[in-house]
Amino acid sequence: MINNNISQKDSDTKKGDESVLNRRLFLRSAGIATAVGTLAIGACKDDDDDMTPSTGTTVDLGRDDVGILNYAYALEQLEAAFYEQVVKTPYTGITAAETAILTDIRDHEIIHRDFFKAALTAAAPTQIIPSLEVDFSSIDFTNRAKVLGAAKLFEDTGVAAYNGAGKFIKNATYLTLAGKIVSVEARHAAAISDLITPKTADFASDTQIDTNGLDKATPSATILAAVQPYLKTKISGANLPK
């Protein structure tokens, strides 16, 4: 009986390890697929080169497609900086599996950030916003619940932001690539939710999915208000499409 219990425990552990590995490979593959898209977007140009992104001490994201790219770039800067800090200063009790997942997400967010920087540099070099200064002083990076709670906020906000802005994108190439990135962000959101409450339906909860079974789409003003507390740089989306 004891041997059978040990065998069952070993089997469950092995299945758990395989599940974590599969999630890592799934996330990593998604990140690689997104990176390939950078080869296409660099060739696209925007005609709105008459607007600088910064006004005084506030960074204005701009308007039209370039404004939306800057909007996405700002959010990806925030996410990349957050996960870089998470991996640099792991929370108390972090497991090897959690470290692996969070490291993969960090790598994806860095790819996304650099993707938008390269795209904007190629398409509208006079309008790209600068590197933003983050403020994570309200997050206790030693506390697992606080870190994963912040990660959930950033991921859910990111998905809702892309969905909210997608209908305003005019350039078909930009729209296609934004769709590829938001699908990766949604996978991140599901992975974080599963870390918070494993093996439950919370990977697609009411906070993420609307009554029609669709990911939520949130206006830029609401998104920017939600993330501004984590940025020292003041950003304005006043000229973004609405």
C-alpha positions in Angstrom: 0.0 0.0 0.0 2.8 2.4 0.9 4.6 1.6 -2.3 1.5 2.2 -4.3 1.1 5.6 -2.6 4.7 6.5 -3.3 4.3 5.5 -7.0 1.1 7.6 -7.3 2.9 10.6 -5.7 5.8 10.2 -8.1 3.4 10.0 -11.0 1.6 13.1 -9.9 4.9 15.0 -9.5 6.0 13.9 -12.9 2.7 15.1 -14.5 3.0 18.4 -12.7 6.6 18.8 -14.0 5.4 18.0 -17.5 2.6 20.5 -17.2 5.0 23.3 -16.2 7.4 22.3 -19.1 4.5 22.4 -21.6 3.5 25.8 -20.4 7.1 27.0 -20.7 7.4 25.7 -24.2 4.0 27.1 -25.2 4.9 30.5 -23.9 8.4 30.4 -25.5 7.1 29.4 -28.9 4.5 32.2 -28.8 7.3 34.7 -28.1 9.4 33.4 -31.0 6.4 33.7 -33.4 5.9 37.3 -32.4 9.5 38.2 -32.9 9.4 37.0 -36.5 6.8 39.7 -37.1 9.5 42.4 -36.7 10.8 41.6 -40.1 7.5 42.8 -41.7 6.7 46.0 -39.8 9.9 47.8 -40.3 9.0 48.5 -43.9 5.8 50.3 -43.1 5.7 54.1 -43.0 3.2 56.6 -41.5 2.6 59.9 -43.1 2.0 61.8 -39.9 5.5 63.2 -39.3 4.3 66.6 -38.1 3.7 65.8 -34.5 6.3 65.4 -31.8 5.4 63.1 -28.9 6.5 65.2 -26.0 4.7 68.3 -24.6 6.5 69.8 -21.6 6.9 67.4 -18.8 4.1 65.1 -20.1 4.8 62.6 -22.9 2.0 62.7 -25.5 1.5 59.4 -27.3 0.5 61.1 -30.6 -2.4 60.2 -32.9 -3.6 57.8 -35.5 -1.5 54.6 -36.1 1.7 56.1 -34.7 -0.1 57.1 -31.5 -1.4 53.6 -31.1 2.0 52.1 -31.6 3.4 54.5 -29.0 0.6 53.4 -26.7 1.5 49.8 -27.1 5.2 50.7 -26.8 4.5 52.5 -23.5 2.7 49.4 -22.0 5.3 47.0 -23.2 8.0 49.2 -21.6 6.1 49.0 -18.3 5.7 45.2 -18.5 9.2 44.5 -19.5 10.6 46.6 -16.7 8.3 44.9 -14.2 9.3 41.3 -15.2 13.0 42.3 -15.3 12.6 43.3 -11.6 10.7 40.2 -10.7 13.4 37.9 -12.1 16.2 40.1 -10.7 14.7 40.0 -7.2 12.7 36.8 -6.9 9.9 36.8 -4.2 10.2 34.7 -1.1 9.5 31.0 -1.7 9.6 31.2 -5.5 9.8 27.8 -7.1 12.0 26.7 -10.0 8.8 26.2 -12.1 7.6 29.8 -11.3 11.0 31.2 -12.0 11.0 29.5 -15.4 7.5 30.8 -16.4 8.2 34.4 -15.2 11.6 34.4 -17.0 9.9 33.3 -20.2 7.3 36.0 -19.8 10.1 38.6 -19.2 11.8 37.5 -22.4 8.6 37.9 -24.4 7.9 41.4 -23.0 11.4 42.5 -23.8 10.8 41.2 -27.4 7.6 43.2 -27.6 9.2 46.3 -26.2 12.1 46.2 -28.6 9.7 45.3 -31.4 7.7 48.5 -31.0 10.8 50.6 -30.6 12.2 49.2 -33.9 8.9 49.7 -35.7 8.5 53.3 -34.5 12.1 54.1 -35.3 11.6 52.9 -38.9 8.1 54.3 -39.4 8.1 57.6 -37.5 11.5 58.4 -36.0 10.5 61.9 -35.0 7.4 60.8 -33.1 8.6 57.8 -31.0 8.2 58.4 -27.3 11.2 58.2 -25.1 12.1 55.5 -22.6 9.6 55.8 -19.7 10.6 56.0 -16.0 8.8 53.4 -13.9 7.7 53.5 -10.3 7.2 50.2 -8.6 7.5 51.5 -5.1 4.0 50.3 -4.3 4.9 46.7 -5.1 6.5 44.5 -2.5 8.7 42.3 -4.7 9.4 39.9 -1.8 5.8 39.0 -1.5 4.4 36.4 -4.0 0.8 37.5 -3.8 1.7 41.1 -4.4 4.0 40.3 -7.4 1.5 37.9 -9.0 -1.3 40.4 -8.3 0.6 43.1 -10.1 1.5 40.7 -12.9 -2.2 39.9 -13.3 -3.1 43.6 -13.5 -0.5 44.3 -16.1 -1.4 41.3 -18.3 -5.2 41.8 -18.1 -4.7 45.5 -18.7 -2.5 44.8 -21.7 -5.0 42.4 -23.3 -7.8 44.8 -22.8 -5.7 47.7 -24.1 -4.8 46.0 -27.4 -8.5 44.9 -27.9 -9.7 48.4 -27.2 -7.2 50.0 -29.7 -7.4 47.4 -32.4 -10.5 48.9 -34.1 -8.7 52.2 -34.7 -5.7 50.8 -36.5 -5.7 51.7 -40.2 -2.6 49.9 -41.4 -3.4 46.3 -42.0 0.2 45.2 -41.2 0.1 46.9 -37.9 -3.3 45.3 -37.1 -2.1 41.8 -38.0 0.9 42.1 -35.8 -1.0 43.7 -32.9 -3.3 40.7 -33.1 -0.3 38.3 -32.8 1.0 40.2 -29.8 -2.3 40.4 -28.0 -2.7 36.6 -28.3 0.6 36.2 -26.5 -0.4 38.6 -23.8 -3.6 36.6 -23.3 -1.5 33.5 -22.8 0.6 35.4 -20.3 -2.6 36.4 -18.5 -3.8 32.8 -18.3 -0.4 31.6 -17.0 -0.4 34.2 -14.3 -4.0 33.4 -13.3 -3.1 29.7 -13.1 -0.1 30.5 -10.8 -2.4 32.5 -8.5 -5.2 29.8 -8.4 -4.0 26.6 -10.0 -6.4 24.2 -11.7 -9.4 26.5 -11.6 -11.5 28.4 -14.1 -9.8 31.7 -13.1 -7.6 31.6 -16.1 -10.6 33.1 -17.9 -12.6 34.8 -15.2 -15.2 37.5 -15.3 -12.5 40.0 -14.7 -11.0 39.1 -18.1 -14.0 37.9 -20.2 -17.2 39.7 -20.9 -20.7 38.3 -20.9 -20.4 37.3 -24.5 -17.4 35.1 -23.8 -15.0 37.6 -25.3 -11.8 39.2 -24.0 -12.6 42.7 -22.7 -11.8 45.8 -24.8 -11.0 48.9 -22.7 -10.6 52.5 -23.9 -7.1 54.0 -23.7 -8.1 56.6 -21.2 -9.1 53.9 -18.7 -6.0 51.9 -19.4 -3.6 54.8 -18.9 -5.3 55.8 -15.7 -4.8 52.3 -14.4 -1.1 52.1 -15.2 0.0 55.7 -14.5 0.6 55.0 -10.7 3.4 52.7 -11.9 5.1 55.3 -14.0 7.0 58.4 -12.9 6.7 59.7 -16.5 3.4 61.3 -17.1 1.8 60.1 -20.3 -1.1 61.5 -22.2 -3.4 59.8 -24.7 -5.4 62.9 -25.4 -4.8 62.6 -29.1 -5.3 58.9 -29.5 -8.3 57.7 -31.6 -11.5 57.4 -29.7 
